Amino acid sequence: MGRFIILVLALAAIWLLLSGYFDKPLLLGFGAASVIFAAWLAYRARVLDDSGVPGGVFPGIFGYMIWLTFEIGKANIMVMRHALAVEPKLSPKLFTVRNPPGTNLGKVIFANSITLTPGTVSVDLRENEILVHGLTEELSDVAGINAMGERVAKIERRR
């Protein structure tokens, strides 16, 4: 029952932040109904386990999201420089990086973080490694991506 309440609160917060409707009772009612219905479906599908509602990740994920936002900004500037260059020096390549997170959630957070960062895309998620496509040599920073994976693994270890 605790995970159900956590899921309802999280979905309600996300709905309120994304919709912006704080003063329209009818829309708030529809939002509340959709949140309750979605949580009921999750309960009925039996996905309210540790993977479906990972409560232990939440304290550390906020700091990680702030750090990731700055990394995305830096990568945006690098990609913009290449896009606006008269003769861009693109050198696309495929490479693998370690996958240090231990849980499926951590692996998905890591792979999505790679894909969110401009100039890199997670191509294949394996048990112990991720195949990544990098747009340039500069963006194909294996050490930097491995550091990102270690940050995700630290979030998991705090649980």
N, C-alpha and C positions, 0 to 999 in steps of 0.2 A: 504494500500500500504506500510505503514511503517513496518508492521510485515513481509511482503513478503521480503523486503530488509534486515531486520534483519535475517530472515531465510537463505537467500542466502549468506550473509556474514558469518554466523555461519557455514553453510555447507561447504563453500569454505575454511574456516580456518581449519576445521576438515579434509577435503580432503587433503589439502596441508600438514598438520602435519602428517597424517597417510601414505600418499603416498611417500612423500619425493622427488617428481619430481618437481624441480624448474627450470630446464634447458632444458627440452624436450618439444618443442612447440606442437607437436602432442598430447602428453599425457596431457598437460595443457589444450588443446582444448577439449579433451574428458572429462576431469574433469569438465571443465566449463559447457559443455553440460549436463553432468549428474546432476550437481548441479541445473542448471536452470530447467531441466526436473523434478527433485524431488520437487523443490519448486512449480512448476506449478501444479504438481499432488496434493500437499498439498492445494494449493489455490482452485483447482477444487473440492476437497473433502470437502472444507469448514472447515478445521481444523486449520486455522490461527487465532484462538481466543486466549484468555489468557492462556488456558490450553495447546494448541498446540505449541505456541511460547511464553513461559513465560519470557518476558524481565526483569521483576522486580526481578527475583531470581538471576540474574547474578552477581551483585556486591558482594553478600555474599557467593555465592556458592564456589568461589575460596578458601577463607579461610577455609571453611568447608572441601573441598577436601584435603587440606594440612593436616588438623587435622585428617581426616579419614585415610589418608595414614599412619600416625604414629600409629594410633590405629590398623590398619591392620597389621603393622609390629610387634607390641607388641603381638597381638594374634597369629601371625605366630610362634613366638618364643615359646609361651605356647603350641601350638599344636605340634611343633617339639619336645619339651621336652617329651610330652606324647607318641609321635610316636616312639621315640628312647629309651624309657624306657624299661628295662628288663621286668618288670611287670607293664604295664600301668594301671593306676587307672581311667578307664573310668566309668563315671556315667551319661549316657545320660538321659535327662529328657525334658519334654515338659512344658513350662510355658507361661504365657501371660504377656504382657507389655502394658502400656498405649500407645495410639496413639495420641499424642498431635497435630500434624500438622492438619490444618483445610482444606486444599485443597487436591484434588486428587493427584496433583503433589507432594506435601509435603509428603503425605502418601506413595507414590511410592518411593520417595527418601529415606525415612526412612526404608522401608521394604528392599529395595535393599542394603542399607548400612549395615543392619543386616546380610544379606546373603553374602555380600562381605567380612565380617569379618570372618576369619577362626574359625571354631568350632561352629558357629551358623548359622541357616537357618531359614528364615521366612517361616512358613508352611501355615498359613492362615491369610489373611488380612481382618479384619473386620472394621466396622465403627469407633469404639472407642478403639480397641485393636488389637494386633497382636499376634498370636500363634507362638512361637519360639521353635526350637529344639536346645538344647545345648549339646555339646559333653561331657563336664565334669561339675562338680560343680563350678569350678573356672571360666570357660567360660560362665556359666549361670548366669552372673552378672546382675540381674534385675536393680539395681541402675545405673550401667554404661550404659545399653541400654536405660533406661529412660532419662539419661543425653544426649545421642545421639539424642533422639527424641526432646528434648527441644532445642537443637542446630538447628535442622531442622525447628522447629516452629519459632525460632528467625529469620531465613533467610526469612521465609514467612512474618513475621510482618514488615520487613524493606520495603516491597513493597509499 
